[in-house]
Amino acid sequence: MRIKITTKLNSIVLCAVLGLAAVAGISLYSTNHHRNASEQIAQEDAAQVRLALQGQLHLSEAVRAYKNYLIRKDNRHIGLFKEQTGKLEETLTAFERIGVSDEERQALSGAKKMLQNYRPAIDQLISARSASADIEKIDANLAKGIDRPLEDSLRNLMTIAQTNYDARRGSLATQSKQLLWVQFGVCGIIGLLVALLGILIARRLTRRLGHLSAAMAQVAEKNLTARVAVQGNDELGDMGKIFNDMMIGLEEMVKSIQLAVLSLTDKSKELLFGAEIMTKDADEVAGQAGTVATAGEEMAATSTEIANNCIMAAESSQVANQTALNGAEVIEKTIEVMRRIAGKVKESAATVEGLGSRSDQIGAIVGTIEDIADQTNLLALNAAIEAARAGEHGRGFAVVADEVRALAERTTRATKEIGEMIKSIQQETRGAVNIMEEGVREVETGTSEAGKSGAALAEILQQINTLSLQVSQIATAAEQQTATTSEISGNILQITTVTHETAEFAKSSTQAAGDLVQLAEKLQSDCRKFITEGSDLFILELAKSDHKAFVDNVEAVLKGKRQQDGAALSTHLTCRFGKWYTSEGKQKCGHIASYQAINAPHEQVHMVARRIVDAVNGGNQAQAEQLFPQLVNLSKEIRYLLDEMYNECQASKRKAA
């Protein structure tokens, strides 16, 4: 049955009101009873006393009339005597009509009988007084004492009436006192009942409020398992149900937050691990980009030097071309003036020899160009390799490296062609020198041979023009290569700048990830302060998280992404789970099977991890990779046993409860 607190409190008020109503009713009854009794006393007892007193007065008046008649012998007194005795009889009759008690009835009956005996005495007195004048004798014989019995009877009646009057007034006073005490008793009983009811309700409410307050105090101490024993169907019962529902929801929410924070911690550690690797890779890329930038600058300088040499070669070719033109004019003139032909031929021979020397120089330059082209091709190949290592960031750089390599190949082919032409020119120059020497010896036949020399000189001029054109092409290609190399150097500088910025961002990310890990661990520590169902075993969830981070760290060492001293690794006794296992865990879970089963694989996982790290640091990568699958299998076994420990511990606690 649902009884609200307001109903309980109203019941106290209702009891008080009913008590007051009862007291008021008793008081009203007492007042009415006292008034009615007083009126009855006034109407009956007081009237009887008054009538008894009137009877005595009437008797006194009758006795006085009797005496007066005896003395004065006046008939008027006889009438007065009869009148007073008649009134006395009426008074006794009125007394009887009011209602009399047995004692009063007996006294009244005696008074009436005395009155009946008293009335004939006046007749005897009249007869005696008429017959004799001796008043004293008549008084002594008739009158003396004649009224005494009636007077005594009336006095007795008066006494009885007065006694009854006093008795009824005393009884009324006693009843009034009794009713007053009844009122006091009723007030006391009602007050006691109201007080007892109030105390019982107050104690019950106070006790239940105390339970609720104690539960709230436990919540204030971060104990979310606090519950209130629901008693009754009133507002406090509803409050207890609402409180319990609220605490169940709050406990579930905190559990969810704890698991979310644990997941956040794991993800933060993974983010920190990735940021550290990215920082390391970014630093390496920045270093490689700097090296490539230096090589690009050197290649640009070499290309500039090649271009300058080609320009010089072009100028030499132009000089040779002009010389050949002059030689042609001289040959034409020597046809007419043979005398001067020998000297001109010698000059031509010297010029041709100089041209041969120039051809040798051009050959040397072409060799230099071939070396530069080979070096450019090698640099382009190295740049392509570095771009491939850079991955996505080096894609643009790889395209540029391919273009440089293609340009270097074209330069090599052109240089080879120039070299072959220069060899041909050198051979032809040597032939021209021989012809010049033969012309000197055969100056006599110079005229006929002069034509041949003119033709040969024209051919030389044509070859020189071709050589000049090819040298110009080489110069243009060298200038293009210089521009391309400069562009490559600029791109490499941009890549270097971006790489440095990436490295700085990676360092900032590492710092932020470290801060996030610290915040997550602090939040995790704050969440562990709340006591929930199974919160004392939350260390098992932390152990899974710590164990995962431990295995990930060993894997990073195995892949060369992190440096780790094997001696700095935690053991199965110094890790967080190991410390709990040998202290608090032994007290709570030491009796269950999974607790005993996890010790051996836990020790082995730390030993295998130490062997892997030592093998990597010792250069034995094969052994480390061979041991890692064993570490993974042990890791799976430990995670399974941690879940079993949680389930068995919870089942043991529920069974004990």
C-alpha positions in Angstrom: 0.0 0.0 0.0 1.4 3.4 -1.0 1.3 6.0 1.8 2.8 9.3 1.0 4.9 11.3 3.5 2.3 14.1 3.3 -0.4 11.5 4.2 1.7 10.4 7.2 2.3 14.0 8.3 -1.4 14.8 7.7 -2.3 11.8 9.8 -0.5 13.4 12.7 -2.3 16.7 12.2 -5.6 14.7 11.9 -4.9 12.9 15.1 -4.2 16.2 16.8 -7.4 17.7 15.3 -9.4 14.7 16.4 -7.9 14.9 19.9 -8.8 18.6 20.1 -12.3 17.8 18.8 -12.6 15.0 21.5 -11.4 17.4 24.2 -13.8 20.1 22.9 -16.6 17.5 22.9 -15.8 16.4 26.4 -15.6 20.0 27.5 -18.9 20.8 25.8 -20.5 17.8 27.4 -19.0 18.7 30.8 -20.3 22.2 30.5 -23.8 21.2 29.4 -23.9 18.5 32.1 -22.8 21.0 34.7 -25.3 23.5 33.5 -28.1 21.0 33.4 -27.2 19.6 36.8 -27.0 23.1 38.2 -30.3 23.9 36.7 -31.7 20.6 38.1 -30.3 21.3 41.5 -31.7 24.8 41.3 -35.1 23.5 40.2 -35.3 20.6 42.5 -33.0 20.5 45.5 -32.8 24.3 45.9 -36.6 24.4 45.5 -37.0 21.7 48.1 -34.8 23.5 50.5 -36.8 26.7 49.8 -40.1 24.8 50.2 -38.9 23.2 53.4 -37.9 26.6 54.7 -41.2 28.0 53.7 -42.9 25.2 55.5 -41.1 26.1 58.6 -42.1 29.7 58.1 -45.7 28.7 57.6 -45.6 26.6 60.7 -44.1 29.5 62.6 -46.9 31.8 61.4 -49.5 29.2 62.3 -48.0 28.8 65.8 -48.0 32.6 66.1 -51.6 32.7 65.1 -52.4 29.9 67.5 -50.7 31.8 70.4 -52.3 35.0 69.5 -55.7 33.4 69.5 -54.9 31.8 72.9 -53.9 35.1 74.3 -56.4 37.4 72.6 -59.2 35.0 71.7 -59.5 36.8 68.3 -61.2 34.7 65.6 -59.1 36.5 63.0 -56.1 34.6 64.2 -58.0 31.4 63.8 -58.4 32.2 60.1 -54.7 33.1 59.9 -53.9 29.8 61.6 -55.9 27.9 59.1 -54.4 29.9 56.2 -50.9 29.1 57.3 -51.5 25.4 57.9 -53.2 25.3 54.4 -50.1 26.9 52.9 -48.0 24.5 54.8 -49.9 21.6 53.3 -49.6 23.2 49.8 -45.8 23.6 50.4 -45.5 19.9 51.4 -47.5 18.9 48.3 -45.3 21.1 46.1 -42.3 19.6 47.8 -43.6 16.1 46.9 -44.3 17.1 43.3 -40.7 18.1 42.7 -39.5 14.6 43.3 -38.2 13.2 46.5 -35.9 10.5 47.6 -37.0 7.7 49.8 -35.6 9.5 52.8 -37.4 12.7 51.9 -40.6 10.8 51.1 -40.4 9.2 54.6 -39.8 12.6 56.3 -42.5 14.2 54.1 -45.0 11.5 55.0 -44.2 12.1 58.7 -44.6 15.8 58.3 -48.0 15.4 56.6 -49.1 13.1 59.4 -48.0 15.5 62.0 -49.8 18.3 60.1 -53.0 16.2 60.2 -52.6 15.7 63.9 -51.8 19.4 64.4 -54.9 20.8 62.7 -57.5 19.3 65.1 -55.5 20.9 68.0 -56.9 24.3 67.1 -60.4 23.1 67.4 -59.6 21.7 70.8 -58.0 25.1 71.6 -61.1 27.0 70.5 -63.3 24.8 72.6 -61.0 25.0 75.7 -60.6 28.8 75.3 -64.3 29.3 75.0 -64.9 27.2 78.1 -62.1 28.7 80.3 -60.1 31.9 80.5 -57.2 30.3 82.2 -54.7 30.7 79.4 -51.8 29.2 81.2 -53.8 26.1 82.1 -55.0 25.8 78.5 -51.5 26.4 77.2 -50.1 23.9 79.6 -52.7 21.3 78.8 -53.1 21.8 75.0 -50.7 24.3 73.4 -47.5 23.5 75.1 -45.5 21.3 72.8 -48.3 20.7 70.3 -46.3 22.1 67.4 -43.0 20.5 68.5 -43.4 17.1 66.5 -44.5 19.0 63.3 -41.6 21.4 63.8 -39.2 18.6 64.2 -40.6 16.8 61.2 -40.2 19.9 59.1 -36.8 20.6 60.4 -35.9 17.0 59.6 -37.3 17.5 56.1 -35.3 20.7 55.9 -32.2 18.9 57.0 -32.7 16.1 54.5 -33.4 18.5 51.7 -30.3 20.6 52.6 -28.2 17.4 52.9 -29.4 16.2 49.5 -28.8 19.6 48.1 -25.3 19.7 49.4 -24.7 16.1 48.3 -25.9 16.7 44.8 -23.7 19.9 44.6 -20.8 17.9 45.9 -21.5 15.1 43.4 -21.7 17.7 40.7 -18.4 19.2 41.8 -16.9 15.7 41.8 -18.3 15.0 38.4 -16.9 18.3 37.2 -13.5 17.4 38.6 -13.8 13.9 37.0 -14.7 15.4 33.7 -11.8 17.8 34.0 -9.5 15.0 34.7 -11.0 13.1 31.8 -10.2 16.1 29.6 -6.7 16.2 30.9 -6.4 12.4 30.4 -7.8 12.6 26.9 -5.4 15.6 26.1 -2.5 13.6 27.5 -3.4 10.5 25.7 -4.0 12.3 22.4 -0.7 14.3 22.9 1.1 11.1 23.7 -0.4 9.3 20.7 0.5 12.3 18.4 4.0 12.5 19.9 4.5 8.7 19.5 3.1 8.8 16.0 5.3 11.8 15.2 8.3 10.2 16.8 7.8 6.9 14.9 7.3 8.7 11.6 10.2 11.0 12.3 12.5 8.1 13.3 11.5 6.2 10.2 12.0 9.2 8.0 15.2 10.1 9.7 16.5 6.5 9.4 15.7 6.3 5.7 17.1 9.8 5.1 20.2 8.7 7.0 20.5 5.7 4.6 20.1 8.1 1.7 22.6 10.6 3.2 25.1 7.8 3.9 24.8 6.6 0.3 25.3 10.2 -0.9 28.4 10.5 1.3 29.8 7.3 -0.3 29.1 8.9 -3.7 30.9 12.0 -2.5 33.9 9.7 -1.8 33.7 8.6 -5.5 32.1 5.3 -4.6 29.6 4.8 -7.4 28.5 1.3 -6.1 26.5 3.0 -3.3 22.9 1.9 -3.3 19.9 2.8 -1.1 17.7 0.0 0.4 14.2 1.0 -1.0 11.7 0.9 1.9 8.1 1.8 1.4 6.1 3.3 -1.5 6.3 6.9 -0.4 8.3 9.8 -1.8 11.5 8.6 0.0 11.0 5.2 -1.6 10.6 6.9 -5.0 13.7 9.0 -4.2 15.6 5.8 -3.3 14.6 4.2 -6.6 15.5 7.3 -8.6 18.8 7.5 -6.7 19.6 3.8 -7.4 18.7 4.2 -11.1 20.8 7.4 -11.3 23.8 5.6 -9.7 23.4 2.7 -12.1 23.4 5.0 -15.0 26.3 7.0 -13.6 28.3 3.9 -12.9 27.7 2.7 -16.5 28.7 6.1 -17.8 32.0 6.1 -15.8 32.7 2.6 -16.9 32.2 3.7 -20.5 34.4 6.7 -19.9 37.1 4.5 -18.4 37.1 2.2 -21.4 37.1 5.2 -23.7 40.0 6.8 -21.9 41.9 3.5 -22.0 41.3 3.4 -25.8 42.3 7.0 -26.0 45.5 6.2 -24.2 46.3 3.3 -26.6 45.5 5.5 -29.6 47.6 8.3 -28.2 50.5 6.0 -27.7 50.1 4.8 -31.3 50.0 8.4 -32.5 53.1 9.2 -30.5 54.9 6.2 -31.9 53.9 7.2 -35.5 54.9 10.8 -34.9 58.4 9.7 -33.6 58.9 7.5 -36.7 57.7 10.4 -39.0 60.1 12.8 -37.3 63.0 10.4 -37.8 62.1 9.8 -41.5 61.6 13.5 -42.0 65.0 14.2 -40.6 66.5 11.6 -42.9 64.7 13.0 -45.9 65.8 16.5 -45.0 69.4 15.3 -44.9 69.1 13.4 -48.2 67.4 16.4 -49.8 70.3 18.6 -48.7 72.8 16.3 -50.3 70.8 16.2 -53.5 70.5 20.0 -53.5 74.3 20.2 -53.1 74.8 17.8 -56.0 72.3 19.8 -58.1 74.2 23.0 -57.5 77.5 21.2 -58.5 75.8 19.9 -61.6 74.5 23.4 -62.4 78.0 24.8 -62.0 79.4 22.1 -64.3 76.7 22.7 -66.9 77.5 26.4 -66.8 81.2 25.6 -67.4 80.3 23.3 -70.3 78.2 26.1 -71.8 81.1 28.6 -71.4 83.5 26.1 -73.1 81.0 25.5 -75.9 80.8 29.3 -76.4 84.5 29.5 -76.6 84.6 26.6 -79.1 81.9 28.4 -81.2 84.0 31.5 -81.2 87.1 29.5 -82.3 85.0 27.9 -85.0 84.0 31.3 -86.2 87.6 32.4 -86.3 88.5 29.2 -88.2 85.7 29.9 -90.6 86.9 33.5 -91.2 90.4 32.2 -91.7 89.2 29.6 -94.2 87.4 32.4 -96.1 90.5 34.5 -96.1 92.5 31.4 -97.3 90.1 30.9 -100.2 90.6 34.5 -101.3 94.3 34.0 -101.0 94.2 30.9 -103.1 92.2 32.6 -105.8 94.7 35.4 -105.8 97.7 33.0 -105.9 96.4 31.5 -109.1 97.4 34.7 -110.8 100.4 35.4 -108.7 102.3 32.1 -108.4 105.2 33.7 -107.0 103.5 34.5 -103.8 101.7 31.1 -103.7 104.5 29.4 -101.8 104.3 31.8 -99.0 100.6 31.8 -98.9 100.6 28.0 -99.0 102.9 28.0 -96.1 100.6 30.4 -94.3 97.7 28.2 -95.2 99.6 25.2 -93.9 100.3 27.0 -90.7 96.6 27.9 -90.5 95.6 24.4 -91.1 98.0 23.2 -88.5 96.5 25.7 -86.1 93.1 24.4 -87.1 94.3 20.9 -86.3 95.5 22.1 -83.0 92.0 23.7 -82.5 90.5 20.4 -83.5 92.5 18.7 -80.8 91.3 21.3 -78.3 87.7 20.8 -79.4 88.3 17.0 -79.0 89.4 17.6 -75.5 86.4 19.8 -74.8 84.1 17.1 -76.3 85.8 14.6 -74.0 85.0 16.9 -71.1 81.4 17.2 -72.3 81.2 13.4 -72.4 82.5 13.2 -68.9 80.0 15.9 -67.8 77.2 14.0 -69.6 78.1 10.8 -67.9 78.3 12.5 -64.5 74.9 14.2 -65.2 73.5 10.8 -66.1 74.9 9.3 -62.8 73.5 12.2 -60.8 70.1 11.9 -62.5 70.2 8.2 -61.6 71.0 8.9 -57.9 68.3 11.6 -57.8 65.8 9.1 -59.1 66.8 6.6 -56.4 66.5 9.3 -53.7 63.2 10.4 -55.1 62.0 6.8 -54.9 63.1 6.6 -51.3 61.2 9.9 -50.6 58.0 8.2 -51.8 55.1 10.6 -52.3 57.1 13.7 -51.5 59.8 12.8 -54.1 57.4 12.0 -57.0 57.9 15.5 -58.6 61.6 15.2 -58.0 61.7 11.8 -59.8 60.1 13.4 -62.9 62.7 16.1 -63.0 65.4 13.5 -62.5 64.1 11.5 -65.5 64.2 14.6 -67.6 67.7 15.4 -66.6 68.8 11.8 -67.4 67.1 12.0 -70.8 68.9 15.3 -71.5 72.2 13.8 -70.4 71.6 10.9 -72.8 70.9 13.4 -75.7 74.0 15.4 -74.7 76.1 12.2 -74.8 74.8 11.2 -78.2 75.4 14.7 -79.6 78.9 14.8 -78.1 79.7 11.4 -79.7 78.6 12.8 -83.0 80.7 15.9 -82.5 83.7 13.7 -81.6 83.3 11.7 -84.7 83.1 14.9 -86.8 86.1 16.3 -85.0 88.1 13.1 -85.7 87.1 13.4 -89.3 88.1 17.1 -89.3 91.4 16.1 -87.7 92.1 13.5 -90.3 91.2 15.9 -93.1 93.3 18.6 -91.5 96.2 16.3 -91.4 95.6 15.5 -95.1 95.4 19.3 -95.8 98.7 19.8 -94.1 100.3 17.0 -96.1 98.8 18.6 -99.2 100.2 22.0 -98.2 103.6 20.5 -97.7 103.4 18.8 -101.0 102.3 22.1 -102.6 105.3 23.8 -101.2 107.5 21.1 -102.7 105.6 21.3 -105.9 105.2 25.0 -106.2 105.8 24.7 -109.9 102.7 22.7 -110.2 100.9 25.0 -107.8 98.7 26.5 -110.4 97.0 23.3 -111.2 96.9 22.2 -107.7 95.7 25.6 -106.5 92.3 24.7 -107.8 92.4 21.5 -105.9 93.5 23.5 -102.8 90.6 25.9 -103.3 88.2 23.0 -103.5 89.7 21.4 -100.4 89.6 24.7 -98.6 85.9 25.0 -99.5 85.3 21.6 -98.1 87.2 22.6 -95.0 85.1 25.7 -94.8 82.0 23.6 -95.1 83.2 21.2 -92.3 84.1 24.2 -90.1 80.6 25.6 -90.6 79.2 22.2 -89.7 81.4 22.1 -86.7 80.4 25.6 -85.7 76.7 24.6 -86.0 77.2 21.5 -83.9 79.2 23.5 -81.3 76.4 26.0 -81.2 74.0 23.2 -80.7 76.1 21.9 -77.9 76.2 25.3 -76.3 72.4 25.7 -76.6 72.0 22.2 -75.1 74.4 23.1 -72.3 72.5 26.3 -71.6 69.3 24.3 -71.6 70.9 21.8 -69.3 72.1 24.7 -67.1 68.5 26.1 -66.9 67.1 22.7 -66.2 69.7 22.0 -63.6 69.0 25.4 -62.0 65.3 24.5 -62.0 66.1 21.1 -60.5 68.2 22.8 -57.8 65.3 25.2 -57.1 62.9 22.3 -56.8 65.3 20.5 -54.6 65.6 23.5 -52.4 61.8 23.7 -52.2 61.7 20.0 -51.4 64.4 20.6 -48.7 62.4 23.5 -47.2 59.2 21.5 -47.2 61.1 18.5 -45.8 62.4 20.7 -42.9 58.9 22.1 -42.3 57.6 18.5 -42.3 60.3 17.6 -39.8 59.4 20.5 -37.6 55.7 19.6 -37.9 56.5 16.0 -37.1 58.4 17.2 -34.0 55.4 19.3 -33.0 53.2 16.3 -33.6 55.4 14.2 -31.4 55.3 16.8 -28.6 51.5 17.1 -29.0 51.1 13.3 -29.0 53.3 13.1 -25.9 51.1 15.7 -24.2 48.0 13.8 -25.3 49.4 10.6 -23.8 50.0 12.5 -20.5 46.5 14.0 -20.5 45.0 10.6 -21.3 46.9 8.9 -18.5 45.9 11.7 -16.1 42.3 11.4 -17.1 42.6 7.6 -16.7 44.1 8.1 -13.2 41.2 10.5 -12.3 38.6 7.9 -13.6 40.2 5.2 -11.5 39.4 7.2 -8.4 35.7 6.4 -8.9 34.7 3.1 -7.3 32.4 1.1 -9.6 31.5 -2.6 -9.9 34.7 -4.3 -11.0 36.8 -1.1 -10.7 39.2 -2.9 -8.4 40.0 -5.2 -11.4 40.4 -2.3 -14.0 44.2 -3.0 -13.7 43.6 -6.0 -15.9 42.3 -3.7 -18.7 45.3 -1.4 -18.1 47.5 -4.5 -18.3 46.2 -5.3 -21.7 46.9 -1.8 -22.9 50.4 -1.8 -21.4 51.1 -5.2 -22.9 50.0 -4.0 -26.4 52.2 -1.0 -26.1 55.1 -3.2 -24.9 54.8 -5.5 -27.9 54.4 -2.6 -30.4 57.6 -1.1 -29.0 59.5 -4.4 -29.5 58.1 -4.6 -33.1 59.3 -1.0 -33.8 62.8 -2.0 -32.5 62.7 -5.1 -34.8 61.8 -2.9 -37.8 64.5 -0.4 -37.1 62.1 2.4 -36.3 63.2 2.8 -32.7 66.2 2.4 -30.5 65.9 0.4 -27.3 68.3 -0.7 -24.6 67.5 -4.3 -23.7 68.5 -3.7 -20.1 66.0 -0.8 -19.8 63.0 -3.1 -20.7 60.7 -3.9 -17.8 60.5 -7.4 -16.4 57.5 -9.5 -15.3 58.1 -8.2 -11.8 58.8 -4.5 -12.5 55.9 -3.8 -15.0 52.6 -2.4 -13.6 50.8 -5.7 -13.9 53.7 -7.5 -12.3 53.7 -5.2 -9.2 49.9 -5.7 -8.9 50.2 -9.4 -9.4 52.6 -9.9 -6.5 50.7 -7.7 -4.0 47.0 -6.7 -4.4 46.3 -9.2 -7.1 47.5 -12.1 -4.9 45.0 -11.1 -2.2 42.1 -10.7 -4.6 42.7 -13.3 -7.2 45.3 -15.6 -5.9 42.8 -18.5 -5.5 41.7 -18.7 -9.1 43.2 -20.8 -11.8 43.8 -18.1 -14.4 45.9 -16.1 -11.8 48.2 -19.0 -11.4 48.3 -19.9 -15.1 49.3 -16.4 -16.3 52.6 -16.2 -14.4 54.6 -18.4 -16.7 53.6 -16.8 -20.1 54.0 -13.4 -18.5 57.6 -14.1 -17.5 58.3 -15.6 -20.9 56.9 -12.7 -22.9 59.4 -10.3 -21.1 62.2 -12.8 -21.6 61.5 -13.2 -25.3 61.2 -9.4 -25.8 64.6 -8.9 -24.1 66.1 -11.6 -26.4 64.6 -9.9 -29.5 66.0 -6.4 -28.5 69.4 -7.8 -27.7 69.5 -9.7 -31.0 68.6 -6.5 -33.0 71.2 -4.5 -31.1 73.8 -7.3 -31.7 73.1 -7.3 -35.4 71.4 -10.7 -35.5 68.3 -9.6 -37.3 67.4 -13.1 -38.4 67.3 -14.4 -34.9 65.1 -11.5 -33.8 62.6 -12.1 -36.6 62.5 -15.8 -35.8 61.7 -15.0 -32.1 59.0 -12.4 -32.9 56.2 -14.9 -33.8 56.7 -16.5 -30.4 56.2 -13.1 -28.8 53.0 -12.6 -30.7 51.6 -16.0 -29.6 52.5 -15.3 -26.0 50.8 -12.0 -26.3 47.6 -13.6 -27.4 47.7 -16.1 -24.5 48.2 -13.3 -22.0 45.3 -11.2 -23.3 43.1 -14.3 -23.1 44.2 -15.1 -19.5 43.6 -11.5 -18.5 40.0 -11.7 -19.6 39.6 -15.1 -17.8 41.0 -13.5 -14.6 38.5 -10.7 -14.7 35.5 -13.1 -15.3 36.6 -15.6 -12.6 37.3 -12.8 -10.1 33.9 -11.3 -10.7 32.2 -14.7 -10.4 34.0 -15.4 -7.2 32.9 -12.0 -5.7 29.3 -12.6 -6.6 29.4 -16.1 -5.1 30.9 -14.7 -1.9 28.2 -12.0 -1.7 
